Amino acid sequence: MKNLGIIGAGRIGKLHAENTTYHIPDACVKAIADPLMTDEIQRWAKQLGITNCFVDYKEILTDPEIDAVLICSSTDTHAPISLEAIAAGKHVFCEKPVSQSLDEILQVKDALAKNPVKYQVGFNRRFDHNFKAVRTAISQGRIGEPHIVKITSRDPETPPRAYIATCGGLFMDMTIHDFDMLRYLTGSEAADVFVRAANLLDPAFGEFGDVDTAIITITMKNGVMAVIDNSRRAAYGYDQRVEAFGTLGQIATANDTPSTAVISTAHGVCSELPLYFFLERYRDSFVQEMKDFIGAITDDSPVPVNIEDGLQSVVIAMAAGLSLKENRPVALSEITG
């Protein structure tokens, strides 16, 4: 049994706490910390059997009974808390991105080289049943040599203004999952990025120097050409699809829906809308990524998503931002120096 401490009691922190409690018998959430700890959070924690609720996350890091910490706090705290947790000898699960600064991510990477604890980054979509099937088909050679990969990722509605102001922008907040997915599916690093993007939905994005709609083309080092399309609002729901095309064929995934029922009448053919948002769509993948994290600790095996994965996705996001700003293709070597 591994004892966990969760830092951050927001939406994602609560999700991991509930998933661990109800679906992962090899782990127990012993403590949760949040600087805005409330009576409501404490009542929720008590229902899950979490007895220790702290305002200061350092209470978790100094507890010798806690084996691992889940960093689910605001992005600007991910790297500093990671460094403290690694120094304390705790295994770490850190939500994406590790940081919006390459220097901070490299500091974490250096700390891990000196203190070999387990460190997993929260790219949960790698654990989704649809995308794993695509990865398996490609790796088994079932579509031959892959040439083109298309990723569609569209949110069901625009986020609130306060979120837009602090999220780090479309590429670092939303598309970063697609950048990681592209690396995961192709088994290759990106060579260059070119972006076309605009504000087509909400002027609030432009006020914060952000965009809400984008087409991104990426050339991978193994020759695969990729297209990612993003929108912050799809009227019909959460649109999450992938297609890979190769010399022997293609594999494509459809959106998950509440059921596969299709109603056909004289007036038309109708099916259900996609599952509404990421908590519903990727529910099982969140459980599986935590199972694999606990398994890596228990078995002393490599984590499935490591610090290098966290680093490379941010490098691509930075290249995308520069491409948008300067309206040109950007080689990743320009970002890494």
C-alpha positions in Angstrom: 0.0 0.0 0.0 1.4 3.4 -1.1 0.5 6.5 0.8 -0.2 9.6 -1.3 -0.3 13.3 -0.6 -2.2 15.6 -3.0 -1.1 19.2 -3.3 -4.0 21.2 -4.8 -7.7 20.6 -4.1 -9.1 22.0 -7.2 -10.9 20.1 -10.0 -8.0 17.8 -11.0 -6.8 17.2 -7.4 -10.3 16.1 -6.4 -10.5 13.9 -9.4 -7.3 12.1 -8.6 -8.3 11.7 -4.9 -11.6 10.1 -5.9 -10.1 7.9 -8.5 -7.5 6.6 -6.1 -10.0 6.0 -3.3 -12.5 4.2 -5.5 -10.4 2.5 -8.1 -6.8 1.9 -6.9 -6.6 -0.6 -4.0 -2.8 -0.4 -3.9 -2.8 3.3 -2.9 -4.3 5.5 -0.2 -4.6 9.3 -0.1 -3.4 10.2 3.4 -3.4 14.0 3.1 -4.4 16.8 0.9 -3.2 20.4 1.0 -4.5 23.7 -0.5 -3.7 27.3 0.4 -7.5 28.0 0.1 -8.6 25.0 2.3 -12.2 25.4 3.2 -14.7 23.6 5.4 -16.4 22.3 2.2 -13.1 20.7 1.0 -12.6 19.2 4.5 -16.1 17.6 4.5 -15.4 16.2 1.0 -12.1 14.8 2.1 -13.6 13.2 5.2 -16.1 11.4 3.0 -13.2 9.9 1.1 -11.4 8.9 4.3 -8.7 11.6 4.0 -8.0 12.6 7.5 -5.3 15.2 7.0 -6.2 18.5 5.4 -3.5 21.2 5.3 -3.1 24.7 4.2 0.7 24.3 3.8 1.8 21.6 1.4 5.1 21.3 3.3 3.2 19.3 5.9 2.9 16.6 3.2 6.6 16.8 2.2 7.8 16.3 5.8 5.5 13.4 6.5 7.7 10.2 6.5 4.7 8.0 5.9 3.9 9.6 2.5 5.5 7.8 -0.4 4.5 10.0 -3.2 2.9 13.4 -3.9 0.5 14.4 -6.7 1.1 18.0 -7.7 -2.2 19.4 -8.8 -1.7 23.0 -7.9 -1.4 26.0 -10.2 1.1 25.7 -13.1 3.5 28.3 -11.7 4.0 26.1 -8.6 4.7 22.8 -10.4 8.4 23.1 -10.8 9.2 24.7 -7.4 7.2 22.1 -5.5 8.6 19.3 -7.7 12.1 20.3 -6.6 11.1 20.3 -3.0 9.4 16.9 -3.3 12.4 15.4 -5.1 14.7 16.7 -2.4 12.4 15.2 0.3 12.7 11.8 -1.4 9.1 11.6 -2.5 8.0 10.1 -5.8 6.1 12.7 -7.9 3.2 12.8 -10.2 3.0 16.3 -11.7 0.2 17.6 -13.8 1.1 19.2 -17.1 3.0 21.4 -17.9 5.9 20.9 -15.5 6.6 24.6 -16.1 6.3 27.2 -18.8 10.0 27.8 -18.4 12.6 25.5 -20.0 15.1 26.5 -17.3 12.8 25.3 -14.6 12.1 22.0 -16.3 15.8 21.5 -16.8 16.3 22.1 -13.0 13.8 19.4 -12.3 15.5 17.1 -14.8 18.9 17.7 -13.1 17.4 17.1 -9.6 16.0 13.7 -10.8 19.4 12.7 -12.1 20.8 13.2 -8.6 17.7 11.8 -6.7 16.3 8.9 -8.8 12.7 9.0 -7.5 9.8 8.2 -9.9 8.5 11.3 -11.7 5.5 11.1 -14.0 3.9 13.9 -16.0 0.2 14.0 -16.3 -0.5 13.5 -20.0 -3.5 11.3 -19.4 -4.6 11.0 -23.0 -1.8 8.4 -23.7 -3.9 6.1 -21.5 -7.1 6.5 -23.5 -8.4 3.4 -25.2 -8.8 5.0 -28.6 -5.4 6.6 -28.8 -3.7 3.5 -27.4 -5.3 1.5 -30.3 -3.8 3.9 -32.8 -0.4 3.7 -31.2 -0.5 -0.1 -31.2 -1.6 -0.2 -34.9 1.3 2.0 -35.9 3.9 0.3 -33.8 2.8 -3.1 -35.1 3.2 -1.9 -38.7 -0.5 -2.5 -39.5 -0.7 0.7 -41.6 2.8 0.4 -43.0 5.1 3.3 -42.8 3.2 6.3 -41.3 3.1 9.4 -43.5 0.4 11.7 -42.2 -1.2 12.1 -38.7 -4.2 14.3 -38.1 -5.3 15.3 -34.6 -8.6 17.2 -33.9 -9.1 18.7 -30.5 -11.9 21.1 -29.8 -13.4 22.1 -26.5 -17.2 22.3 -26.0 -17.2 25.9 -24.7 -14.8 28.7 -24.1 -13.3 29.0 -20.6 -14.1 31.8 -18.3 -12.2 35.1 -18.5 -10.3 34.5 -15.3 -9.0 31.2 -16.8 -8.0 32.8 -20.1 -5.9 35.3 -18.1 -3.8 32.7 -16.3 -3.8 29.5 -18.4 -0.6 30.3 -20.4 -2.3 30.4 -23.8 -3.8 27.9 -26.2 -0.6 26.1 -27.1 0.7 25.7 -23.5 -2.7 24.9 -22.0 -4.7 23.0 -24.6 -2.6 22.0 -27.6 0.2 20.7 -25.3 -1.8 17.5 -25.0 -1.9 17.2 -28.8 1.9 17.9 -29.1 2.5 15.0 -26.6 0.0 12.8 -28.4 1.8 13.4 -31.7 5.2 12.3 -30.2 3.4 9.3 -28.6 1.8 8.1 -31.8 4.7 8.6 -34.1 7.6 7.6 -31.8 9.5 10.6 -33.1 10.5 14.1 -32.0 9.2 17.2 -33.9 11.6 19.0 -36.3 9.6 22.2 -37.1 6.3 23.9 -36.5 4.1 26.3 -38.5 1.0 27.9 -37.1 -2.0 29.7 -38.5 -4.3 31.0 -35.7 -6.9 33.7 -35.0 -9.5 35.0 -32.6 -12.8 33.8 -34.0 -14.8 33.1 -30.9 -14.2 35.5 -28.0 -12.3 38.9 -28.0 -11.2 38.1 -24.4 -8.5 35.8 -25.9 -7.0 38.6 -27.9 -7.0 40.9 -24.9 -4.6 38.5 -23.2 -2.5 37.9 -26.3 -4.0 34.5 -27.0 -6.0 32.8 -29.8 -9.0 30.5 -29.8 -8.7 28.8 -33.2 -5.6 27.2 -34.7 -4.2 25.0 -37.5 -0.8 23.7 -36.7 1.5 21.8 -39.1 4.4 19.8 -37.7 7.1 17.9 -39.5 8.5 15.0 -37.4 12.2 14.0 -37.5 11.1 10.6 -38.9 9.4 12.3 -41.8 5.8 12.1 -40.6 3.8 15.2 -41.5 1.1 16.2 -39.0 -1.8 18.5 -38.8 -3.5 19.6 -35.5 -6.7 21.6 -35.5 -7.9 23.3 -32.3 -10.9 25.3 -31.4 -12.0 26.5 -27.9 -15.7 25.9 -28.8 -17.4 23.2 -30.8 -21.2 23.6 -30.7 -21.8 19.9 -30.7 -19.5 19.0 -27.8 -16.0 17.7 -27.0 -14.4 16.7 -30.3 -11.4 14.4 -29.9 -10.3 12.4 -32.9 -7.1 11.1 -34.5 -6.3 9.7 -37.9 -3.0 8.1 -39.0 -2.3 7.3 -42.7 0.5 5.1 -44.0 1.7 3.1 -46.9 -0.6 0.1 -46.1 -3.7 1.9 -44.9 -5.0 4.1 -42.2 -6.5 4.0 -38.7 -8.9 6.6 -37.4 -10.9 7.1 -34.1 -14.3 8.5 -33.6 -15.6 10.5 -30.6 -16.8 8.6 -27.6 -20.6 9.0 -27.0 -22.9 7.9 -24.2 -24.1 5.1 -26.4 -23.6 3.9 -30.0 -27.4 4.0 -30.6 -28.4 5.5 -33.9 -32.1 6.6 -34.6 -33.1 6.4 -38.2 -36.5 7.8 -39.3 -38.1 9.5 -42.3 -36.8 12.8 -41.0 -33.1 11.8 -40.8 -30.5 9.7 -39.0 -29.4 10.9 -35.6 -26.8 9.7 -33.0 -25.8 11.0 -29.6 -23.5 13.9 -29.0 -19.9 13.3 -27.9 -19.3 13.0 -24.1 -19.3 16.6 -22.8 -15.8 17.4 -21.6 -12.5 15.9 -20.4 -13.7 14.7 -17.0 -16.3 12.5 -18.8 -14.4 11.7 -22.0 -11.1 10.8 -20.3 -12.4 9.3 -17.0 -10.9 5.9 -17.5 -7.6 7.3 -18.7 -7.1 9.3 -15.5 -7.6 6.1 -13.5 -5.2 4.1 -15.7 -2.4 6.7 -15.6 -2.5 6.7 -11.8 -2.5 2.9 -11.7 0.6 2.9 -13.9 2.3 5.5 -11.6 1.6 3.4 -8.5 2.8 0.3 -10.4 6.1 2.0 -11.3 6.7 2.8 -7.7 5.8 -0.7 -6.5 7.7 -2.6 -9.2 10.6 -0.1 -9.4 9.9 0.2 -13.2 10.1 3.3 -15.5 7.1 5.6 -15.5 5.2 5.7 -18.8 5.5 9.5 -19.1 8.7 11.0 -17.9 10.4 14.4 -17.4 11.7 14.3 -21.0 8.2 14.0 -22.3 7.2 17.0 -20.2 10.2 18.9 -21.6 9.6 18.2 -25.3 5.9 19.1 -25.2 6.8 22.5 -23.8 9.5 23.0 -26.4 6.9 22.4 -29.2 4.4 24.8 -27.5 7.1 27.5 -27.4 7.9 26.9 -31.1 4.3 27.2 -31.9 4.0 30.5 -30.1 7.0 31.9 -31.9 5.6 30.7 -35.2 2.4 32.5 -34.6 4.2 35.7 -33.6 6.6 35.8 -36.5 4.3 34.1 -39.1 6.9 31.5 -40.2 8.0 27.9 -39.7 10.1 27.5 -36.5 12.6 24.8 -36.0 12.7 23.3 -32.5 16.4 23.8 -32.4 15.7 27.6 -32.3 14.0 27.0 -28.9 16.5 24.6 -27.4 19.5 26.5 -28.7 
